[in-house]
Amino acid sequence: MISIDKKSDTVIVVLHEIYGINQHIQHMCKLLADQGYDVICPNLLGRETPFDYSQEETAYRNFMENVGFTHVTSQIESLLLSIRDRYKKVFIVGFSVGATIAWLCSEEKYIDGIVGYYGSRIRNYLEMTPQCPTLLFFPQEEPSFDVDELISTLNNNNNIRVHKFSGQHGFSDPYSPRYNVHSAQQSFNEMVDFFDRKGRVHE
């Protein structure tokens, strides 16, 4: 787990990808802490060493067989309840499977907003209606589904804003061959602006 205490009244819970807490997630936690937020990133895999990108299939199989969305979602909801009273604002940002977990938590009343990067499995849970402001980022290219079709469905909810960025799944990760520097910077700025506008209390 990563826990960064900036003495803020706002906390960002970061939910990692199938790989675990790797360099990308550590980097993102630091960037958010540099904005003045407290940051918590739980280790959802229960293993210390993250998977390498070359182990994508193994990492995905491990997540689906040994972790699973249902188990992790209840784990995150427990974490959120345990920290809720310490903060005025609680946000979640998730990447890939982490974005889908954030989506699955979005009906809870004690969350002030979620941000999801390329949560492709959100398409399996479209019956859900977020109760908090929701900002979703998708790449132009996804091999397993039609991005525009999903965005069109999601745009029917007033609580949800969706942006499509150039590149592929993983565009925000500077350690990935799919990194797109422009899309990464633009989406990060959008995310920070979202946190600011949704009630960050300035000192």
Backbone as a printed PyTorch tensor [residue, N CA C, xyz], in Angstrom:
tensor([[[  0.8390,  -1.2020,   0.0000],
         [  0.0000,   0.0000,   0.0000],
         [  0.8720,   1.2480,   0.0000]],

        [[  0.3970,   2.2570,  -0.7200],
         [  1.0360,   3.5690,  -0.6610],
         [  0.1180,   4.4850,   0.1490]],

        [[  0.6870,   5.2120,   1.0750],
         [ -0.0850,   6.1790,   1.8510],
         [  0.7530,   7.4450,   2.0000]],

        [[  0.2600,   8.5520,   1.4480],
         [  0.9860,   9.8210,   1.4930],
         [  0.1240,  10.8420,   2.2310]],

        [[  0.6340,  11.3430,   3.3240],
         [ -0.1130,  12.2740,   4.1750],
         [  0.3670,  13.6970,   3.9310]],

        [[ -0.4970,  14.5100,   3.3120],
         [ -0.1750,  15.9220,   3.0530],
         [ -0.9800,  16.8510,   3.9660]],

        [[ -1.6040,  16.2520,   4.9920],
         [ -2.4430,  17.0290,   5.9280],
         [ -3.5850,  17.7360,   5.1880]],

        [[ -4.1090,  17.0630,   4.1770],
         [ -5.1860,  17.6280,   3.3770],
         [ -6.5420,  17.1850,   3.9170]],

        [[ -7.5790,  17.9490,   3.5780],
         [ -8.9340,  17.5010,   3.9330],
         [ -9.5760,  16.7340,   2.7670]],

        [[ -8.7770,  16.4840,   1.7270],
         [ -9.2310,  15.7200,   0.5640],
         [ -8.2910,  14.5330,   0.3530]],

        [[ -8.8750,  13.3590,   0.1330],
         [ -8.0580,  12.1730,  -0.1260],
         [ -8.4110,  11.6120,  -1.5000]],

        [[ -7.3790,  11.1740,  -2.2000],
         [ -7.5670,  10.4750,  -3.4690],
         [ -7.1690,   9.0190,  -3.2490]],

        [[ -8.1120,   8.1150,  -3.4850],
         [ -7.8180,   6.6810,  -3.4250],
         [ -7.4910,   6.2340,  -4.8440]],

        [[ -6.2810,   5.7110,  -5.0400],
         [ -5.8100,   5.2970,  -6.3640],
         [ -5.9370,   3.7780,  -6.4820]],

        [[ -6.5890,   3.3220,  -7.5430],
         [ -6.7830,   1.8900,  -7.7730],
         [ -5.9900,   1.4650,  -9.0040]],

        [[ -5.0690,   0.5430,  -8.7860],
         [ -4.1110,   0.1800,  -9.8350],
         [ -4.6920,  -0.7920, -10.8600]],

        [[ -3.8750,  -1.0710, -11.8710],
         [ -4.2380,  -2.0010, -12.9430],
         [ -3.9600,  -3.4410, -12.5080]],

        [[ -4.0930,  -4.3600, -13.4500],
         [ -3.8480,  -5.7870, -13.1680],
         [ -2.4070,  -6.0470, -12.7370]],

        [[ -1.4960,  -5.1150, -13.0320],
         [ -0.0730,  -5.3450, -12.7640],
         [  0.2980,  -5.1260, -11.3030]],

        [[ -0.5260,  -4.3880, -10.5660],
         [ -0.1850,  -4.0790,  -9.1790],
         [  0.3900,  -2.6770,  -9.0510]],

        [[  1.0210,  -2.4260,  -7.8960],
         [  1.5910,  -1.0890,  -7.6460],
         [  2.9640,  -1.0120,  -8.3170]],

        [[  2.9440,  -0.6590,  -9.6000],
         [  4.1860,  -0.5780, -10.3640],
         [  4.6730,   0.8790, -10.4470]],

        [[  5.6660,   1.1060, -11.2860],
         [  6.2540,   2.4570, -11.3910],
         [  5.2220,   3.5010, -11.8150]],

        [[  4.3540,   3.1120, -12.7180],
         [  3.3320,   4.0510, -13.1900],
         [  2.4340,   4.5070, -12.0480]],

        [[  1.9780,   3.5660, -11.2370],
         [  1.0720,   3.8980, -10.1390],
         [  1.8090,   4.7150,  -9.0710]],

        [[  3.0390,   4.3520,  -8.7820],
         [  3.8440,   5.1370,  -7.8370],
         [  4.0050,   6.5770,  -8.3410]],

        [[  4.2710,   6.7040,  -9.6280],
         [  4.4390,   8.0100, -10.2720],
         [  3.1490,   8.8310, -10.1580]],

        [[  2.0100,   8.1980, -10.4310],
         [  0.7260,   8.8980, -10.3680],
         [  0.4030,   9.3310,  -8.9380]],

        [[  0.6850,   8.4740,  -7.9670],
         [  0.4460,   8.8350,  -6.5640],
         [  1.2710,  10.0550,  -6.1710]],

        [[  2.5240,  10.0990,  -6.6330],
         [  3.3930,  11.2310,  -6.3280],
         [  2.8640,  12.5100,  -6.9840]],

        [[  2.4190,  12.4100,  -8.2350],
         [  1.8860,  13.5790,  -8.9360],
         [  0.6630,  14.1480,  -8.2070]],

        [[ -0.2020,  13.2700,  -7.7250],
         [ -1.3950,  13.7250,  -7.0160],
         [ -1.0350,  14.3250,  -5.6610]],

        [[ -0.0740,  13.7000,  -4.9680],
         [  0.3830,  14.2450,  -3.6860],
         [  1.0270,  15.6160,  -3.8870]],

        [[  1.7260,  15.7900,  -5.0090],
         [  2.3420,  17.0880,  -5.3200],
         [  1.2900,  18.1790,  -5.5160]],

        [[  0.0530,  17.7830,  -5.7930],
         [ -1.0430,  18.7450,  -5.9100],
         [ -1.6230,  19.1150,  -4.5440]],

        [[ -1.1140,  18.4490,  -3.4970],
         [ -1.5440,  18.7760,  -2.1410],
         [ -2.5540,  17.8240,  -1.5310]],

        [[ -2.8950,  16.7660,  -2.2380],
         [ -3.8790,  15.8110,  -1.7350],
         [ -3.2190,  14.7170,  -0.8950]],

        [[ -3.9480,  14.1990,   0.0890],
         [ -3.5710,  12.9210,   0.6930],
         [ -3.8540,  11.8360,  -0.3440]],

        [[ -3.0170,  10.8080,  -0.3710],
         [ -3.1730,   9.7380,  -1.3600],
         [ -3.0710,   8.3810,  -0.6660]],

        [[ -3.9980,   7.5010,  -0.9980],
         [ -3.9450,   6.1170,  -0.5180],
         [ -4.0830,   5.2010,  -1.7250]],

        [[ -3.1690,   4.2550,  -1.8500],
         [ -3.2460,   3.2770,  -2.9380],
         [ -3.1360,   1.8810,  -2.3400]],

        [[ -4.2630,   1.1960,  -2.1350],
         [ -4.2060,  -0.1580,  -1.5670],
         [ -3.6470,  -1.1620,  -2.5680]],

        [[ -2.9860,  -2.1690,  -2.0460],
         [ -2.4710,  -3.2540,  -2.8820],
         [ -3.5790,  -4.2920,  -3.0400]],

        [[ -4.1830,  -4.3280,  -4.2080],
         [ -5.3340,  -5.1910,  -4.4360],
         [ -4.9460,  -6.6360,  -4.7440]],

        [[ -3.6770,  -6.8590,  -5.0750],
         [ -3.2580,  -8.1910,  -5.4940],
         [ -2.7550,  -9.0650,  -4.3500]],

        [[ -2.3730,  -8.4380,  -3.2400],
         [ -1.8380,  -9.2220,  -2.1360],
         [ -0.4640,  -9.8000,  -2.4190]],

        [[  0.2640,  -9.2130,  -3.3380],
         [  1.6450,  -9.6290,  -3.6240],
         [  2.5090,  -8.3820,  -3.7300]],

        [[  3.7310,  -8.4860,  -3.2710],
         [  4.6090,  -7.3130,  -3.2020],
         [  5.1790,  -6.9250,  -4.5620]],

        [[  5.5130,  -7.9190,  -5.3690],
         [  6.1620,  -7.6370,  -6.6490],
         [  5.1220,  -7.4720,  -7.7410]],

        [[  5.0910,  -6.3260,  -8.4010],
         [  4.1140,  -6.1590,  -9.4840],
         [  4.4680,  -7.0290, -10.6870]],

        [[  3.4840,  -7.3240, -11.4870],
         [  3.7220,  -8.0280, -12.7420],
         [  4.3790,  -7.0770, -13.7390]],

        [[  5.1670,  -7.6300, -14.6280],
         [  5.7720,  -6.8580, -15.7170],
         [  4.7590,  -6.7670, -16.8660]],

        [[  4.9090,  -5.7460, -17.7080],
         [  3.9930,  -5.6030, -18.8410],
         [  4.0520,  -6.8140, -19.7740]],

        [[  5.1870,  -7.4690, -19.8220],
         [  5.3140,  -8.6600, -20.6750],
         [  4.4800,  -9.8310, -20.1380]],

        [[  4.0000,  -9.7070, -18.8960],
         [  3.1990, -10.7640, -18.2720],
         [  1.7070, -10.4260, -18.2850]],

        [[  1.2900,  -9.6630, -19.2710],
         [ -0.0910,  -9.1620, -19.2920],
         [ -1.1300, -10.2750, -19.1430]],

        [[ -0.9800, -11.3390, -19.8960],
         [ -1.9680, -12.4340, -19.8380],
         [ -1.9970, -13.0840, -18.4620]],

        [[ -0.8100, -13.3120, -17.8980],
         [ -0.7150, -13.9110, -16.5520],
         [ -1.3280, -12.9900, -15.5210]],

        [[ -1.0390, -11.6990, -15.6280],
         [ -1.5580, -10.7210, -14.6700],
         [ -3.0780, -10.6440, -14.7500]],

        [[ -3.6080, -10.6800, -15.9690],
         [ -5.0590, -10.6140, -16.1480],
         [ -5.7220, -11.8630, -15.5610]],

        [[ -5.1510, -13.0170, -15.8520],
         [ -5.7070, -14.2800, -15.3330],
         [ -5.6560, -14.2920, -13.8080]],

        [[ -4.5580, -13.7980, -13.2370],
         [ -4.4260, -13.7350, -11.7790],
         [ -5.5270, -12.8600, -11.1760]],

        [[ -5.7680, -11.7160, -11.8180],
         [ -6.7950, -10.8150, -11.2870],
         [ -8.1720, -11.4680, -11.3460]],

        [[ -8.5070, -12.0320, -12.4830],
         [ -9.8550, -12.5800, -12.6630],
         [-10.0840, -13.8270, -11.7950]],

        [[ -9.0400, -14.6540, -11.6430],
         [ -9.2140, -15.9200, -10.9100],
         [ -8.9750, -15.7860,  -9.4120]],

        [[ -8.0450, -14.9310,  -9.0100],
         [ -7.6430, -14.8640,  -7.5930],
         [ -8.0930, -13.6010,  -6.8650]],

        [[ -8.5070, -12.5990,  -7.6180],
         [ -8.9050, -11.3390,  -6.9870],
         [-10.3840, -11.0890,  -7.2820]],

        [[-10.6890, -10.6810,  -8.4930],
         [-12.0820, -10.5240,  -8.9140],
         [-12.6960,  -9.1880,  -8.5240]],

        [[-13.6110,  -8.7220,  -9.3580],
         [-14.2270,  -7.4070,  -9.1460],
         [-15.0810,  -7.3540,  -7.8810]],

        [[-15.8460,  -8.4010,  -7.6220],
         [-16.7660,  -8.3780,  -6.4790],
         [-16.0120,  -8.2820,  -5.1610]],

        [[-14.9950,  -9.1200,  -5.0060],
         [-14.2090,  -9.1430,  -3.7700],
         [-13.5170,  -7.7970,  -3.5440]],

        [[-12.8720,  -7.2880,  -4.5890],
         [-12.1110,  -6.0390,  -4.4440],
         [-13.0340,  -4.8560,  -4.1870]],

        [[-14.1920,  -4.8380,  -4.8280],
         [-15.1200,  -3.7210,  -4.6190],
         [-15.5530,  -3.6370,  -3.1620]],

        [[-15.8600,  -4.7720,  -2.5470],
         [-16.2500,  -4.7370,  -1.1290],
         [-15.0690,  -4.3390,  -0.2500]],

        [[-13.8740,  -4.7400,  -0.6580],
         [-12.6470,  -4.3560,   0.0690],
         [-12.4580,  -2.8270,   0.0270]],

        [[-12.6650,  -2.2340,  -1.1490],
         [-12.5080,  -0.7880,  -1.3040],
         [-13.6110,  -0.0440,  -0.5520]],

        [[-14.8210,  -0.5640,  -0.5920],
         [-15.9170,   0.0820,   0.1370],
         [-15.6290,   0.1020,   1.6420]],

        [[-15.0420,  -0.9640,   2.1610],
         [-14.6550,  -0.9960,   3.5830],
         [-13.5840,   0.0460,   3.8780]],

        [[-12.5980,   0.1470,   2.9800],
         [-11.5420,   1.1520,   3.1350],
         [-12.1430,   2.5590,   3.1410]],

        [[-13.0400,   2.8230,   2.2120],
         [-13.6510,   4.1470,   2.1140],
         [-14.4340,   4.5000,   3.3780]],

        [[-15.1580,   3.5330,   3.8910],
         [-15.9160,   3.7800,   5.1290],
         [-14.9880,   4.0770,   6.3000]],

        [[-13.8440,   3.4050,   6.3210],
         [-12.9080,   3.5790,   7.4430],
         [-12.2100,   4.9380,   7.4260]],

        [[-12.1220,   5.5850,   6.2520],
         [-11.4280,   6.8800,   6.1590],
         [-12.3890,   8.0570,   6.0000]],

        [[-13.6500,   7.7820,   5.7310],
         [-14.6120,   8.8330,   5.4000],
         [-14.6370,   9.9650,   6.4220]],

        [[-14.6160,   9.6340,   7.6900],
         [-14.7620,  10.6610,   8.7350],
         [-13.5270,  11.5630,   8.8710]],

        [[-12.4060,  11.1380,   8.3130],
         [-11.1850,  11.9490,   8.4160],
         [-11.1130,  13.0390,   7.3640]],

        [[-11.9830,  12.9720,   6.3530],
         [-11.8520,  13.8830,   5.2040],
         [-13.1730,  14.5660,   4.8690]],

        [[-13.0530,  15.7740,   4.3310],
         [-14.2370,  16.4630,   3.8140],
         [-14.6170,  15.9090,   2.4430]],

        [[-13.5980,  15.5090,   1.6760],
         [-13.8530,  15.0000,   0.3250],
         [-13.0680,  13.7130,   0.0890]],

        [[-13.7400,  12.7350,  -0.5170],
         [-13.1140,  11.4550,  -0.8580],
         [-13.3500,  11.1940,  -2.3400]],

        [[-12.2580,  11.0640,  -3.0870],
         [-12.3350,  10.7680,  -4.5140],
         [-11.6090,   9.4500,  -4.8130]],

        [[-11.9830,   8.8440,  -5.9290],
         [-11.2790,   7.6480,  -6.4070],
         [-10.7970,   7.9080,  -7.8230]],

        [[ -9.5720,   7.4810,  -8.1250],
         [ -9.1290,   7.4160,  -9.5120],
         [ -8.6280,   5.9940,  -9.7640]],

        [[ -9.1300,   5.4010, -10.8360],
         [ -8.7370,   4.0290, -11.1550],
         [ -8.2490,   3.9070, -12.5810]],

        [[ -7.3670,   2.9300, -12.7800],
         [ -6.7720,   2.6740, -14.0960],
         [ -7.1360,   1.2640, -14.5540]],

        [[ -7.7520,   1.1730, -15.7220],
         [ -8.1380,  -0.1120, -16.3050],
         [ -9.0710,  -0.8810, -15.3500]],

        [[ -8.6600,  -2.0380, -14.8020],
         [ -9.5670,  -2.7330, -13.8650],
         [ -9.8710,  -1.8440, -12.6630]],

        [[ -8.9170,  -0.9990, -12.2800],
         [ -9.1420,  -0.0600, -11.1810],
         [-10.2460,   0.9300, -11.4950]],

        [[-10.3670,   1.3200, -12.7780],
         [-11.4410,   2.2240, -13.1950],
         [-12.7940,   1.5340, -13.0910]],

        [[-12.8310,   0.2490, -13.4360],
         [-14.0840,  -0.5020, -13.3240],
         [-14.4740,  -0.6700, -11.8540]],

        [[-13.5040,  -0.8850, -10.9830],
         [-13.7850,  -0.9760,  -9.5410],
         [-14.3160,   0.3590,  -9.0280]],

        [[-13.7080,   1.4630,  -9.4720],
         [-14.1990,   2.7950,  -9.0890],
         [-15.6530,   2.9600,  -9.5240]],

        [[-15.9510,   2.5280, -10.7390],
         [-17.3190,   2.5730, -11.2650],
         [-18.2670,   1.7740, -10.3750]],

        [[-17.8290,   0.5920,  -9.9510],
         [-18.6630,  -0.2710,  -9.1050],
         [-18.8900,   0.3270,  -7.7180]],

        [[-18.0130,   1.2350,  -7.3060],
         [-18.1700,   1.9180,  -6.0010],
         [-18.9900,   3.2040,  -6.1240]],

        [[-19.3160,   3.6090,  -7.3500],
         [-19.8390,   4.9590,  -7.5780],
         [-21.2720,   5.1700,  -7.1020]],

        [[-21.9510,   4.1010,  -6.7030],
         [-23.3130,   4.2560,  -6.1840],
         [-23.3280,   4.5650,  -4.6880]],

        [[-22.1410,   4.4850,  -4.0560],
         [-22.0780,   4.7530,  -2.6170],
         [-22.2020,   6.2540,  -2.3490]],

        [[-22.9320,   6.5950,  -1.3090],
         [-23.2460,   8.0100,  -1.0250],
         [-22.0500,   8.7910,  -0.4690]],

        [[-21.0420,   8.0770,   0.0530],
         [-19.9520,   8.7770,   0.7310],
         [-18.7600,   9.0520,  -0.1830]],

        [[-18.9400,   8.9020,  -1.4870],
         [-17.8780,   9.2160,  -2.4390],
         [-18.2400,  10.5140,  -3.1480]],

        [[-17.2730,  11.4170,  -3.2670],
         [-17.5360,  12.7350,  -3.8380],
         [-17.2590,  12.8210,  -5.3300]],

        [[-16.6450,  11.7840,  -5.8910],
         [-16.3890,  11.7700,  -7.3270],
         [-15.4310,  10.6620,  -7.6860]],

        [[-15.5390,  10.1660,  -8.9230],
         [-14.5810,   9.1650,  -9.3980],
         [-14.0400,   9.5790, -10.7640]],

        [[-12.7990,   9.1570, -11.0110],
         [-12.1750,   9.3220, -12.3250],
         [-11.7160,   7.9450, -12.7770]],

        [[-12.0480,   7.5810, -14.0110],
         [-11.6440,   6.2750, -14.5240],
         [-10.8950,   6.3970, -15.8310]],

        [[ -9.6900,   5.8450, -15.8480],
         [ -8.8920,   5.7750, -17.0730],
         [ -9.0970,   4.4080, -17.7250]],

        [[ -9.5520,   4.4200, -18.9620],
         [ -9.7410,   3.2250, -19.7860],
         [-10.2970,   2.0120, -19.0140]],

        [[-11.4570,   2.2430, -18.4100],
         [-12.1430,   1.1410, -17.7080],
         [-12.9850,   0.3450, -18.6850]],

        [[-12.3400,  -0.4890, -19.4640],
         [-13.0430,  -1.1720, -20.5560],
         [-14.1480,  -2.1030, -20.0480]],

        [[-13.9960,  -2.6490, -18.8480],
         [-15.0040,  -3.5690, -18.3090],
         [-16.2400,  -2.8490, -17.7610]],

        [[-16.2140,  -1.5240, -17.7420],
         [-17.4170,  -0.7740, -17.3610],
         [-18.5860,  -1.1890, -18.2510]],

        [[-18.2500,  -1.6000, -19.4780],
         [-19.3090,  -1.9970, -20.4130],
         [-20.1160,  -3.1900, -19.9060]],

        [[-19.5710,  -3.9460, -18.9450],
         [-20.2950,  -5.0890, -18.3750],
         [-21.2160,  -4.6830, -17.2250]],

        [[-21.1430,  -3.4230, -16.8050],
         [-21.9080,  -2.9840, -15.6230],
         [-22.6940,  -1.7040, -15.9190]],

        [[-23.2880,  -1.6440, -17.0980],
         [-23.9860,  -0.4260, -17.5150],
         [-25.3250,  -0.2400, -16.8120]],

        [[-25.7500,  -1.2630, -16.0640],
         [-26.9940,  -1.1100, -15.2890],
         [-26.7930,  -0.2080, -14.0750]],

        [[-25.5450,   0.0710, -13.7500],
         [-25.2490,   0.9080, -12.5930],
         [-25.4300,   2.3900, -12.9310]],

        [[-25.8400,   3.1570, -11.9260],
         [-26.0050,   4.6010, -12.0820],
         [-25.1620,   5.3100, -11.0330]],

        [[-24.0690,   5.9430, -11.4320],
         [-23.2400,   6.6570, -10.4500],
         [-24.0440,   7.7030,  -9.6870]],

        [[-23.8340,   7.7420,  -8.3770],
         [-24.4880,   8.7370,  -7.5230],
         [-23.5860,   9.9390,  -7.2660]],

        [[-22.4020,   9.9130,  -7.8410],
         [-21.4410,  11.0090,  -7.6610],
         [-20.9670,  11.4700,  -9.0350]],

        [[-20.3920,  12.6750,  -9.1240],
         [-19.8050,  13.1230, -10.3920],
         [-18.7540,  12.1200, -10.8750]],

        [[-18.8180,  11.7970, -12.1540],
         [-17.9840,  10.7420, -12.7220],
         [-17.3210,  11.2460, -13.9970]],

        [[-16.0000,  11.1120, -14.0610],
         [-15.2180,  11.5420, -15.2190],
         [-14.4930,  10.3180, -15.7700]],

        [[-14.7520,   9.9890, -17.0370],
         [-14.1710,   8.7880, -17.6370],
         [-13.3370,   9.1490, -18.8580]],

        [[-12.1680,   8.5210, -18.9510],
         [-11.2720,   8.7160, -20.0910],
         [-11.1420,   7.3970, -20.8550]],

        [[-11.3220,   7.4650, -22.1670],
         [-11.1200,   6.2900, -23.0090],
         [-10.1700,   6.6420, -24.1540]],

        [[ -9.4270,   5.6530, -24.6410],
         [ -8.5760,   5.8890, -25.8070],
         [ -9.4000,   5.7520, -27.0840]],

        [[ -8.8680,   6.2470, -28.1820],
         [ -9.5370,   6.0730, -29.4750],
         [ -9.5850,   4.6020, -29.8610]],

        [[ -8.5290,   3.8690, -29.4980],
         [ -8.4000,   2.4830, -29.9630],
         [ -8.5680,   1.4980, -28.8050]],

        [[ -9.5720,   0.6390, -28.9040],
         [ -9.7490,  -0.4800, -27.9750],
         [-10.0740,  -1.7030, -28.8270]],

        [[ -9.2380,  -2.7500, -28.7720],
         [ -9.4530,  -3.8920, -29.6670],
         [-10.7110,  -4.6990, -29.3630]],

        [[-11.2020,  -4.6530, -28.1110],
         [-12.2630,  -5.5880, -27.7210],
         [-13.6800,  -5.0160, -27.7590]],

        [[-13.8150,  -3.7070, -27.9960],
         [-15.1580,  -3.1460, -28.0590],
         [-15.1490,  -1.8100, -28.8020]],

        [[-16.3460,  -1.3180, -29.1290],
         [-16.5080,  -0.0650, -29.8560],
         [-16.5590,   1.0870, -28.8470]],

        [[-15.5200,   1.8930, -28.8210],
         [-15.4070,   2.9830, -27.8470],
         [-16.5480,   3.9910, -28.0180]],

        [[-16.8390,   4.3740, -29.2500],
         [-17.8740,   5.3900, -29.4940],
         [-19.2500,   4.9050, -29.0450]],

        [[-19.5040,   3.6320, -29.2440],
         [-20.7920,   3.0630, -28.8320],
         [-20.9450,   3.1250, -27.3100]],

        [[-19.8710,   2.7720, -26.5990],
         [-19.9050,   2.8230, -25.1380],
         [-20.0740,   4.2650, -24.6510]],

        [[-19.3310,   5.1820, -25.2540],
         [-19.4200,   6.5960, -24.8620],
         [-20.8460,   7.1150, -25.0810]],

        [[-21.4550,   6.7340, -26.1950],
         [-22.8140,   7.1610, -26.4900],
         [-23.7890,   6.6870, -25.4100]],

        [[-23.6120,   5.4670, -24.9360],
         [-24.4670,   4.9290, -23.8710],
         [-24.2360,   5.6750, -22.5640]],

        [[-22.9730,   5.9030, -22.2230],
         [-22.6360,   6.5600, -20.9590],
         [-23.0920,   8.0090, -20.9220]],

        [[-23.1110,   8.6600, -22.0690],
         [-23.4650,  10.0800, -22.1230],
         [-24.9330,  10.3520, -21.8180]],

        [[-25.7210,   9.2870, -21.6570],
         [-27.1320,   9.4710, -21.3180],
         [-27.3390,   9.8230, -19.8520]],

        [[-26.2580,   9.7620, -19.0630],
         [-26.3640,  10.0620, -17.6230],
         [-25.7490,  11.4290, -17.3400]],

        [[-26.5130,  12.2910, -16.6770],
         [-26.0460,  13.6560, -16.4110],
         [-24.8540,  13.7160, -15.4610]],

        [[-24.6610,  12.6750, -14.6710],
         [-23.5650,  12.6510, -13.6970],
         [-22.2200,  12.3050, -14.3430]],

        [[-22.2600,  11.8590, -15.5940],
         [-21.0510,  11.3170, -16.2360],
         [-20.5500,  12.2330, -17.3410]],

        [[-19.2450,  12.5240, -17.3020],
         [-18.5750,  13.1950, -18.4190],
         [-17.5480,  12.2350, -18.9820]],

        [[-17.5220,  12.1060, -20.2990],
         [-16.6070,  11.1720, -20.9460],
         [-15.7420,  11.9180, -21.9490]],

        [[-14.4350,  11.6140, -21.9210],
         [-13.5140,  12.1920, -22.8980],
         [-12.7810,  11.0660, -23.6190]],

        [[-12.5850,  11.2540, -24.9100],
         [-11.8170,  10.2850, -25.7000],
         [-10.5000,  10.9290, -26.1070]],

        [[ -9.4080,  10.1950, -25.8820],
         [ -8.0720,  10.7250, -26.1620],
         [ -7.3630,   9.8990, -27.2280]],

        [[ -6.4370,  10.5430, -27.9160],
         [ -5.6120,   9.8390, -28.8950],
         [ -4.8070,   8.7480, -28.2100]],

        [[ -4.6360,   7.6540, -28.9170],
         [ -3.7870,   6.5910, -28.3810],
         [ -4.5480,   5.3260, -28.0490]],

        [[ -3.8570,   4.4860, -27.2570],
         [ -4.3720,   3.1650, -26.9140],
         [ -4.5810,   3.0520, -25.4080]],

        [[ -5.1360,   1.9280, -25.0120],
         [ -5.2880,   1.5740, -23.6040],
         [ -3.8970,   1.6550, -22.9450]],

        [[ -3.7590,   2.5020, -21.9240],
         [ -2.4550,   2.6870, -21.2890],
         [ -1.7770,   3.9940, -21.6570]],

        [[ -2.5180,   4.8950, -22.3120],
         [ -1.8840,   6.1200, -22.8340],
         [ -1.3000,   7.0270, -21.7550]],

        [[ -1.7330,   6.8820, -20.5010],
         [ -1.2400,   7.7940, -19.4480],
         [  0.0300,   7.2800, -18.7620]],

        [[  0.4930,   6.1110, -19.1620],
         [  1.5880,   5.4340, -18.4550],
         [  2.9270,   5.6820, -19.1360]],

        [[  3.8020,   6.5220, -18.5370],
         [  5.0790,   6.8370, -19.1780],
         [  6.0420,   5.6520, -19.2540]],

        [[  5.7160,   4.5660, -18.5540],
         [  6.5850,   3.3760, -18.5730],
         [  6.0790,   2.3370, -19.5750]],

        [[  5.0170,   2.6720, -20.2930],
         [  4.4100,   1.7280, -21.2390],
         [  4.7230,   2.1430, -22.6740]],

        [[  4.8750,   1.1680, -23.5770],
         [  5.0670,   1.5120, -24.9930],
         [  3.8340,   2.1960, -25.5880]],

        [[  2.7070,   2.1430, -24.8860],
         [  1.4750,   2.7750, -25.3770],
         [  1.3290,   4.2270, -24.8910]],

        [[  2.3420,   4.7100, -24.2250],
         [  2.2990,   6.0770, -23.6750],
         [  2.0870,   7.1110, -24.7700]],

        [[  1.1590,   8.0330, -24.5020],
         [  0.9360,   9.1690, -25.4020],
         [  1.0850,  10.4290, -24.5540]],

        [[  2.1820,  11.1390, -24.7330],
         [  2.5250,  12.2390, -23.8310],
         [  1.4500,  13.3220, -23.8190]],

        [[  0.9040,  13.6490, -24.9870],
         [ -0.1090,  14.7010, -25.0540],
         [ -1.3870,  14.2680, -24.3290]],

        [[ -1.8460,  13.0560, -24.6030],
         [ -3.0710,  12.5550, -23.9700],
         [ -2.8880,  12.4060, -22.4640]],

        [[ -1.6910,  11.9810, -22.0520],
         [ -1.4150,  11.8150, -20.6200],
         [ -1.5020,  13.1520, -19.8950]],

        [[ -0.8850,  14.1770, -20.4580],
         [ -0.8760,  15.4970, -19.8160],
         [ -2.2690,  16.1140, -19.8040]],

        [[ -2.9410,  15.9910, -20.9310],
         [ -4.2770,  16.5810, -21.0510],
         [ -5.2570,  15.9130, -20.0680]],

        [[ -5.2070,  14.5890, -19.9750],
         [ -6.1280,  13.8800, -19.0720],
         [ -5.7880,  14.1580, -17.6170]],

        [[ -4.4970,  14.2770, -17.2930],
         [ -4.1200,  14.5970, -15.9110],
         [ -4.6500,  15.9810, -15.5290]],

        [[ -4.5030,  16.9400, -16.4270],
         [ -5.0100,  18.2900, -16.1540],
         [ -6.5230,  18.2870, -15.9670]],

        [[ -7.2160,  17.5070, -16.8010],
         [ -8.6830,  17.3710, -16.6840],
         [ -9.0510,  16.7890, -15.3200]],

        [[ -8.2890,  15.7920, -14.8950],
         [ -8.5680,  15.1360, -13.6170],
         [ -8.3810,  16.0940, -12.4480]],

        [[ -7.2740,  16.8200, -12.4230],
         [ -7.0050,  17.7530, -11.3250],
         [ -8.0550,  18.8630, -11.2970]],

        [[ -8.4400,  19.3280, -12.4820],
         [ -9.4850,  20.3460, -12.5650],
         [-10.8070,  19.8080, -12.0070]],

        [[-11.0930,  18.5500, -12.2990],
         [-12.3010,  17.8860, -11.7850],
         [-12.2810,  17.8530, -10.2600]],

        [[-11.1440,  17.4550,  -9.6780],
         [-11.0380,  17.4130,  -8.2140],
         [-11.1950,  18.8140,  -7.6130]],

        [[-10.5900,  19.7930,  -8.2550],
         [-10.6950,  21.1820,  -7.7690],
         [-12.1440,  21.6590,  -7.7860]],

        [[-12.8110,  21.4380,  -8.9110],
         [-14.1630,  21.9650,  -9.0700],
         [-15.1870,  21.2200,  -8.2180]],

        [[-14.8960,  19.9790,  -7.8770],
         [-15.8740,  19.1940,  -7.1060],
         [-15.6830,  19.3620,  -5.6070]],

        [[-15.0460,  20.4590,  -5.2140],
         [-15.1310,  20.8040,  -3.8120],
         [-13.8420,  20.7880,  -3.0220]],

        [[-12.7100,  20.8250,  -3.7040],
         [-11.4840,  20.9340,  -2.9330],
         [-11.5270,  22.2300,  -2.1200]],

        [[-11.2520,  22.1380,  -0.8310],
         [-11.2640,  23.3200,   0.0320],
         [ -9.8520,  23.8870,   0.0550]],

        [[ -9.7010,  25.0660,  -0.4670],
         [ -8.3660,  25.6690,  -0.5100],
         [ -8.0040,  26.2960,   0.8400]],

        [[ -6.7320,  26.1980,   1.1510],
         [ -6.2660,  26.7660,   2.4200],
         [ -6.3660,  28.2800,   2.3660]]])
